[in-house]
Every structure is written in C-alpha cells, then in structure tokens.
Amino acid sequence: MEALELIPQVAAEFKDAFGRESGGLMHTYRCEDAETIVIALGSVPDHHIVVDERRAAGERIGVLGITSFRPFPREQVRDALQHAKRFVSLEKAFSVGIGGIVSSNVRASLIGHPITNSTVIAGLGGRPITKRSLHAMLDRAVRDELEFLEFLDLDRALVDREIERTKLDRRSGPAAEILSGDC
C-alpha cells in the first residue's frame, strides 16, 4: 500500500477510535466556496482568525494546511482548489531559483488548471506573521495585486544596506556585522 493511501486510512481509523482528526495529508478551513485560498505548510491557527474576520466582511477566503509534504497530496490539493480564483502560498522558507517549495508543488498539482497564484515568503528568521500583515497581504491578493513572488514585512533598508556593502567589499561568507549594525 502506498503512503498516499496509507496515511488517509490511518487518519480515518484514528478518527473512528478517538473521535478527532489526526492530521492526515492536509486540512482545509472554509475552502468549499472560497475564491482566495491561503496555503501553508503545517499548522496555521492564526490564519483561521483572519479568515473568519474576512468572511464576516463578506469575502470568500479559506485556508489549506499541508500536513504531509512527502508524499505530497497532489490530488487532494487540486480538489480543494478546483473552484478558487487564486491561491497564495505562504512560505516560511525560500529556495533561490525555486521560491517556495510548497508553492512549486501546488503549481505542479494544478498543471492545466489556470489559477492566479502568488508565493509570499513570511516569518523568515522566526519573525512573527501578524494578523495585520496577513490582512494587508489579503487586501492585495483579492485585488490580484500580488506579484508572483513577494516577501511579507521585509526589512528593505537592511537588504539595501547589505547590497551596498557587497558592492564595496566582495567577500564570501556571512556578514553578521552588517546585519547586526556592529560594523
């Protein structure tokens, strides 16, 4: 039996035995009629609060939490997004050349299914992802104003300072001094 079949079977048995969800491959929250779906890896409890607030304002927003990255639940993701107009993959990691690993897998699941999508990198270095930031990001998402790849709450002054430093001093390795302001 393949893992894609085994994990849902064990999750169903767990629910029968204990009366609650165990996690499975993914979970959805208010996605049934959502036009915009935020996708994230793992637990997304704060996202639920923002979704409820936006739903109360009349927006059709949902959340899809991927709880099993390998095996990736391609068919389940495709089914969850089949009626959505857009998705935003909220990532806490960034891979140069790929962007977010979750969004690249979601896009692969949706080949042939046109849908507006963006990758938003957030929470780098353990920074909190605030409700205010999520609301601002969703304001832009529902207006289809998000770029293909964006960074949430990026300290642009810090990045610009590091870019300027590398122009003057092209050495390899970490630049902790510039990042901490101790140079």
KEKE-3310 file (N, C-alpha, C; in steps of 0.2 Angstrom, whole numbers, plus 5000, padded with zeros to 4 digits):
npx = (5004:5003:5010:5002:4989:4989:4991:4979:4970:4975:4972:4958:4955:4960:4952:4940:4943:4946:4938:4942:4952:4967:4976:4981:4984:4982:4973:4958:4950:4936:4936:4927:4919:4927:4935:4948:4962:4973:4988:4998:5011:5010:5003:4991:4985:4983:4979:4966:4959:4960:4954:4941:4938:4938:4929:4917:4917:4912:4920:4926:4936:4948:4958:4971:4980:4995:4999:5007:5021:5029:5023:5017:5001:4994:4982:4972:4975:4973:4959:4954:4957:4949:4938:4942:4948:4960:4976:4987:5002:5009:5024:5037:5050:5064:5069:5082:5080:5069:5059:5046:5045:5033:5023:5029:5026:5012:5008:5013:5003:4992:4993:4987:4976:4970:4974:4976:4991:5002:5017:5021:5034:5036:5039:5053:5068:5061:5053:5038:5022:5010:4993:4989:4998:4994:4981:4984:4991:4981:4972:4978:4979:4966:4963:4970:4984:4996:5013:5021:5031:5034:5039:5034:5033:5047:5062:5067:5077:5087:5091:5094:5105:5114:5116:5123:5134:5140:5143:5154:5163:5168:5167:5166:5155:5147:5139:5137:5141:5136:5123:5119:5122:5134:5146)
npy = (4994:5011:5026:5037:5032:5025:5034:5042:5032:5027:5039:5040:5029:5033:5043:5037:5029:5038:5049:5062:5072:5067:5073:5069:5071:5084:5098:5108:5124:5132:5132:5127:5136:5146:5160:5164:5156:5153:5145:5135:5127:5115:5119:5131:5141:5155:5160:5156:5164:5176:5173:5171:5184:5190:5183:5187:5200:5198:5192:5178:5168:5155:5143:5131:5119:5111:5095:5084:5084:5075:5060:5071:5078:5079:5076:5079:5092:5098:5095:5103:5116:5118:5126:5139:5156:5161:5157:5159:5155:5154:5155:5149:5148:5150:5146:5149:5152:5143:5148:5146:5130:5124:5131:5128:5114:5114:5121:5112:5102:5108:5109:5113:5118:5134:5146:5160:5164:5166:5167:5170:5175:5173:5177:5174:5169:5167:5177:5184:5182:5193:5197:5209:5210:5199:5203:5214:5208:5200:5209:5214:5203:5199:5209:5205:5210:5205:5201:5188:5182:5187:5196:5196:5209:5213:5219:5231:5242:5236:5225:5233:5240:5229:5225:5236:5235:5223:5227:5236:5228:5213:5199:5182:5173:5174:5189:5195:5206:5217:5215:5215:5228:5231:5235)
npz = (5000:4996:5003:5001:5001:5013:5024:5024:5027:5040:5046:5046:5053:5066:5068:5070:5081:5091:5089:5084:5073:5066:5058:5045:5027:5024:5029:5027:5029:5028:5014:5004:4996:4993:4986:4986:4992:5005:5007:5017:5025:5037:5054:5055:5064:5067:5055:5053:5061:5055:5042:5047:5051:5039:5032:5039:5034:5022:5012:5002:5008:5011:5020:5017:5024:5023:5029:5027:5018:5011:5007:4994:4994:4980:4972:4982:4985:4972:4971:4982:4977:4966:4963:4966:4963:4965:4973:4987:4992:5007:5013:5024:5021:5009:4993:4983:4966:4965:4974:4984:4992:4994:4986:4973:4972:4973:4962:4952:4955:4949:4935:4920:4925:4925:4937:4947:4955:4969:4978:4994:5005:5021:5039:5040:5048:5060:5063:5068:5060:5058:5062:5056:5045:5038:5034:5026:5016:5011:5007:4995:4988:4985:4976:4966:4965:4970:4967:4958:4966:4983:4997:5014:5025:5024:5029:5020:5021:5028:5018:5007:5013:5014:5001:4996:5004:4999:4986:4988:4995:4991:4997:5002:5012:5029:5034:5047:5054:5047:5047:5060:5063:5069:5062)
capx = (5000:5007:5009:4996:4983:4990:4990:4972:4967:4977:4969:4951:4955:4962:4946:4935:4944:4947:4933:4945:4956:4974:4981:4981:4989:4981:4967:4955:4946:4932:4938:4922:4916:4932:4938:4955:4964:4980:4991:5004:5014:5009:4998:4990:4979:4981:4976:4959:4956:4960:4949:4934:4937:4937:4922:4912:4916:4909:4925:4926:4943:4949:4965:4973:4986:4998:5002:5011:5024:5031:5020:5013:4994:4993:4975:4968:4976:4969:4952:4952:4957:4946:4933:4946:4951:4968:4979:4993:5006:5013:5030:5042:5057:5065:5075:5084:5078:5063:5055:5044:5044:5026:5020:5031:5022:5005:5008:5013:4997:4987:4995:4981:4970:4973:4973:4981:4994:5007:5021:5023:5038:5035:5042:5060:5072:5057:5049:5030:5017:5005:4986:4989:5002:4990:4976:4987:4993:4975:4969:4981:4978:4959:4963:4975:4989:5002:5017:5022:5035:5034:5041:5030:5037:5054:5066:5070:5083:5093:5093:5098:5112:5118:5118:5128:5140:5143:5146:5161:5168:5165:5170:5161:5154:5142:5140:5134:5142:5132:5116:5118:5124:5140:5151)
capy = (5000:5017:5031:5042:5028:5023:5040:5044:5026:5028:5045:5038:5024:5037:5047:5032:5027:5043:5054:5068:5072:5066:5077:5066:5074:5091:5100:5114:5128:5136:5132:5125:5141:5151:5162:5165:5151:5153:5138:5135:5120:5113:5122:5138:5143:5162:5161:5154:5170:5181:5170:5172:5191:5192:5180:5192:5206:5196:5189:5171:5166:5149:5141:5125:5117:5104:5092:5079:5086:5069:5061:5077:5076:5082:5076:5082:5099:5100:5095:5109:5122:5117:5132:5145:5160:5162:5155:5162:5151:5157:5151:5152:5146:5152:5142:5153:5148:5140:5152:5142:5123:5122:5133:5124:5108:5116:5123:5106:5099:5111:5109:5113:5122:5141:5149:5165:5162:5170:5165:5176:5172:5177:5174:5172:5170:5166:5183:5183:5184:5196:5197:5215:5208:5194:5207:5218:5204:5198:5215:5215:5196:5199:5213:5202:5214:5202:5198:5181:5181:5193:5195:5199:5213:5213:5225:5233:5245:5231:5222:5238:5241:5223:5225:5241:5233:5218:5231:5238:5223:5207:5193:5177:5171:5178:5196:5196:5213:5222:5213:5217:5235:5232:5237)
capz = (5000:4995:5008:4999:5003:5020:5028:5025:5030:5047:5049:5047:5059:5071:5070:5072:5088:5096:5088:5082:5067:5067:5054:5038:5022:5023:5031:5024:5033:5024:5007:5000:4992:4994:4979:4988:4997:5008:5008:5021:5027:5044:5057:5053:5068:5067:5049:5054:5064:5049:5038:5050:5051:5032:5030:5042:5030:5015:5007:5002:5009:5015:5022:5016:5028:5021:5035:5024:5012:5007:5000:4993:4992:4974:4970:4987:4984:4966:4973:4986:4974:4960:4962:4969:4958:4966:4979:4990:4996:5012:5015:5029:5019:5002:4990:4977:4959:4965:4978:4990:4990:4994:4980:4967:4972:4972:4955:4949:4956:4945:4928:4915:4928:4926:4943:4949:4961:4972:4984:4999:5010:5028:5045:5040:5054:5066:5064:5069:5055:5062:5058:5052:5039:5034:5031:5021:5010:5008:5003:4989:4985:4982:4970:4961:4965:4972:4962:4958:4972:4987:5004:5019:5031:5023:5031:5014:5022:5029:5012:5003:5016:5013:4994:4995:5007:4994:4980:4990:4998:4988:5000:5003:5019:5032:5035:5053:5057:5044:5049:5067:5064:5073:5058)
cpx = (5004:5005:5003:4989:4983:4989:4983:4968:4969:4973:4962:4951:4956:4955:4940:4936:4944:4942:4936:4950:4963:4979:4980:4986:4988:4974:4964:4951:4943:4934:4932:4920:4921:4935:4946:4957:4971:4982:4997:5005:5013:5003:4997:4984:4978:4978:4969:4956:4955:4955:4942:4933:4935:4930:4917:4911:4914:4914:4925:4933:4943:4957:4966:4980:4989:5001:5007:5014:5026:5027:5016:5006:4991:4985:4971:4969:4972:4961:4950:4953:4953:4941:4936:4948:4958:4970:4985:4996:5010:5018:5035:5049:5057:5070:5076:5083:5072:5057:5053:5043:5037:5022:5022:5027:5015:5004:5008:5007:4992:4989:4989:4975:4973:4970:4978:4984:5000:5011:5023:5027:5038:5038:5049:5063:5067:5053:5041:5027:5011:4998:4986:4993:4998:4984:4978:4988:4986:4971:4972:4980:4971:4958:4968:4981:4996:5006:5018:5026:5036:5037:5037:5034:5044:5057:5070:5077:5089:5095:5097:5105:5117:5120:5123:5134:5144:5146:5153:5166:5165:5169:5164:5160:5149:5144:5136:5135:5137:5124:5114:5119:5130:5146:5154)
cpy = (5006:5022:5036:5038:5026:5028:5041:5038:5026:5034:5043:5033:5028:5040:5043:5030:5032:5049:5061:5067:5071:5071:5075:5070:5081:5092:5107:5117:5133:5137:5130:5130:5147:5153:5163:5160:5152:5146:5139:5128:5120:5117:5129:5141:5151:5164:5160:5161:5176:5179:5172:5179:5193:5189:5185:5198:5204:5193:5182:5169:5160:5148:5133:5123:5111:5101:5087:5082:5081:5063:5068:5075:5080:5082:5080:5090:5102:5100:5101:5115:5123:5123:5139:5149:5161:5158:5158:5157:5155:5153:5154:5150:5148:5148:5146:5149:5145:5144:5148:5135:5121:5124:5130:5117:5109:5117:5117:5102:5102:5112:5108:5116:5129:5144:5155:5163:5166:5166:5171:5172:5176:5173:5171:5174:5170:5172:5181:5185:5186:5196:5203:5214:5204:5198:5211:5214:5201:5203:5215:5208:5197:5204:5211:5207:5211:5200:5191:5178:5187:5191:5199:5203:5212:5219:5227:5237:5241:5227:5227:5239:5235:5223:5230:5239:5228:5222:5234:5233:5216:5201:5188:5176:5176:5185:5198:5203:5218:5221:5216:5225:5237:5234:5244)
cpz = (5000:5001:5007:5001:5010:5025:5029:5028:5038:5050:5050:5053:5066:5073:5072:5079:5093:5095:5086:5076:5070:5063:5046:5034:5022:5027:5028:5030:5029:5017:5002:4995:4991:4987:4980:4994:4999:5009:5012:5023:5035:5047:5056:5058:5068:5060:5049:5057:5059:5044:5040:5050:5044:5029:5033:5038:5023:5010:5008:5002:5013:5016:5020:5020:5026:5027:5033:5018:5008:5010:4999:4990:4986:4972:4975:4986:4978:4967:4977:4983:4968:4958:4964:4962:4959:4973:4981:4994:5001:5015:5020:5027:5011:4999:4983:4971:4959:4969:4984:4987:4990:4988:4974:4967:4971:4965:4950:4949:4951:4938:4924:4919:4929:4933:4944:4955:4963:4977:4988:5004:5016:5034:5045:5046:5061:5067:5064:5062:5058:5058:5054:5045:5035:5031:5026:5015:5007:5004:4996:4985:4981:4976:4965:4960:4968:4966:4963:4964:4976:4994:5009:5024:5030:5025:5025:5016:5024:5023:5008:5006:5014:5005:4993:4998:5002:4988:4982:4992:4996:4991:5002:5010:5022:5033:5041:5055:5054:5046:5056:5068:5068:5068:5058)
residu = (MET:GLU:ALA:LEU:GLU:LEU:ILE:PRO:GLN:VAL:ALA:ALA:GLU:PHE:LYS:ASP:ALA:PHE:GLY:ARG:GLU:SER:GLY:GLY:LEU:MET:HIS:THR:TYR:ARG:CYS:GLU:ASP:ALA:GLU:THR:ILE:VAL:ILE:ALA:LEU:GLY:SER:VAL:PRO:ASP:HIS:HIS:ILE:VAL:VAL:ASP:GLU:ARG:ARG:ALA:ALA:GLY:GLU:ARG:ILE:GLY:VAL:LEU:GLY:ILE:THR:SER:PHE:ARG:PRO:PHE:PRO:ARG:GLU:GLN:VAL:ARG:ASP:ALA:LEU:GLN:HIS:ALA:LYS:ARG:PHE:VAL:SER:LEU:GLU:LYS:ALA:PHE:SER:VAL:GLY:ILE:GLY:GLY:ILE:VAL:SER:SER:ASN:VAL:ARG:ALA:SER:LEU:ILE:GLY:HIS:PRO:ILE:THR:ASN:SER:THR:VAL:ILE:ALA:GLY:LEU:GLY:GLY:ARG:PRO:ILE:THR:LYS:ARG:SER:LEU:HIS:ALA:MET:LEU:ASP:ARG:ALA:VAL:ARG:ASP:GLU:LEU:GLU:PHE:LEU:GLU:PHE:LEU:ASP:LEU:ASP:ARG:ALA:LEU:VAL:ASP:ARG:GLU:ILE:GLU:ARG:THR:LYS:LEU:ASP:ARG:ARG:SER:GLY:PRO:ALA:ALA:GLU:ILE:LEU:SER:GLY:ASP:CYS)
# end
